[in-house]
Amino acid sequence: MVQRGNLFILSAPSGAGKSTVIRELLGQEMVPAETLQFSISHTTRQPRRGETDGRDYHFVEKAAFLEMTGRGEFLEWAEVHGNLYGTSQGAVEPFLAQGIDMLLEIDVQGAEQVMSRVEDAFGVFLVPPSYAELKRRLIGRGLDDAAVIARRLAVSAWETKRYVNYDYVIINRDAALAARALAAIILEKRFQRKRCVDEVTAILAEFPQEIPLDDP
């Protein structure tokens, strides 16, 4: 019987470094690539510089997104900063059924939907080291105009306060260290005793029923 994969959720306020941490994680060898799948979300927003459809997001028109919503295709979806984002059921369930862990990079609204629906989902919240650093990162990446940055900063405190709903918190002072912390969380869940019972039972079945002990 295949052990079902774990579902991990990574959330953070915009600019806290989720995408950078995930790139660091996927580039490390601590978590074998074939055992972890990164879910690609759908969104109605326009691609940013350097983003590719099917790699960073599935970029779709609003009408197409709403049609998917009407058909119940999303595990979660939400409107964030005026754009729609969602994670499709088809991008998650087949991998979990095969025993592959799934990592979702989603906003706090979507994360809370998933955690309310999936009992054994594990939430990880990424916190910026300071408000000043969050602002610096948003401005420094040069992806949004001043109005968009102001809107993102305006909701960042509310988003960060939602950390209390998550199982783990990582303060992202350094992306490489944050990625190692995320890898440690993923690996810790894989090696919990309750997940190893079937495999250990099979190993024990190979042992003789009674192993004679030498006389003391």
Secondary structure in CASP SS format (residue, H / E / C, confidence):
PFRMAT SS
TARGET T0000
AUTHOR 0000-0000-0000
METHOD secondary structure of the structure
MODEL  1
M C 1.00
V C 1.00
Q C 1.00
R C 1.00
G C 1.00
N C 1.00
L E 1.00
F E 1.00
I E 1.00
L E 1.00
S E 1.00
A C 1.00
P C 1.00
S C 1.00
G C 1.00
A C 1.00
G C 1.00
K H 1.00
S H 1.00
T H 1.00
V H 1.00
I H 1.00
R H 1.00
E H 1.00
L H 1.00
L H 1.00
G H 1.00
Q C 1.00
E C 1.00
M C 1.00
V C 1.00
P C 1.00
A H 1.00
E H 1.00
T H 1.00
L E 1.00
Q E 1.00
F E 1.00
S C 1.00
I C 1.00
S C 1.00
H E 1.00
T E 1.00
T C 1.00
R C 1.00
Q C 1.00
P C 1.00
R C 1.00
R C 1.00
G C 1.00
E C 1.00
T C 1.00
D E 1.00
G C 1.00
R C 1.00
D C 1.00
Y E 1.00
H E 1.00
F E 1.00
V C 1.00
E C 1.00
K H 1.00
A H 1.00
A H 1.00
F H 1.00
L H 1.00
E H 1.00
M H 1.00
T H 1.00
G H 1.00
R C 1.00
G C 1.00
E C 1.00
F E 1.00
L E 1.00
E E 1.00
W E 1.00
A E 1.00
E E 1.00
V E 1.00
H C 1.00
G C 1.00
N E 1.00
L E 1.00
Y E 1.00
G E 1.00
T E 1.00
S E 1.00
Q H 1.00
G H 1.00
A H 1.00
V C 1.00
E H 1.00
P H 1.00
F H 1.00
L H 1.00
A H 1.00
Q C 1.00
G C 1.00
I C 1.00
D E 1.00
M E 1.00
L E 1.00
L E 1.00
E E 1.00
I C 1.00
D C 1.00
V H 1.00
Q H 1.00
G H 1.00
A H 1.00
E H 1.00
Q H 1.00
V H 1.00
M H 1.00
S H 1.00
R H 1.00
V C 1.00
E C 1.00
D C 1.00
A E 1.00
F E 1.00
G E 1.00
V E 1.00
F E 1.00
L E 1.00
V E 1.00
P C 1.00
P C 1.00
S C 1.00
Y H 1.00
A H 1.00
E H 1.00
L H 1.00
K H 1.00
R H 1.00
R H 1.00
L H 1.00
I H 1.00
G H 1.00
R C 1.00
G C 1.00
L C 1.00
D C 1.00
D C 1.00
A H 1.00
A H 1.00
V H 1.00
I H 1.00
A H 1.00
R H 1.00
R H 1.00
L H 1.00
A H 1.00
V H 1.00
S H 1.00
A H 1.00
W H 1.00
E H 1.00
T H 1.00
K H 1.00
R H 1.00
Y H 1.00
V H 1.00
N H 1.00
Y C 1.00
D C 1.00
Y E 1.00
V E 1.00
I E 1.00
I E 1.00
N C 1.00
R C 1.00
D C 1.00
A H 1.00
A H 1.00
L H 1.00
A H 1.00
A H 1.00
R H 1.00
A H 1.00
L H 1.00
A H 1.00
A H 1.00
I H 1.00
I H 1.00
L H 1.00
E H 1.00
K H 1.00
R H 1.00
F C 1.00
Q C 1.00
R H 1.00
K H 1.00
R H 1.00
C H 1.00
V H 1.00
D H 1.00
E H 1.00
V H 1.00
T H 1.00
A H 1.00
I H 1.00
L H 1.00
A C 1.00
E C 1.00
F C 1.00
P C 1.00
Q C 1.00
E C 1.00
I C 1.00
P C 1.00
L C 1.00
D C 1.00
D C 1.00
P C 1.00
END
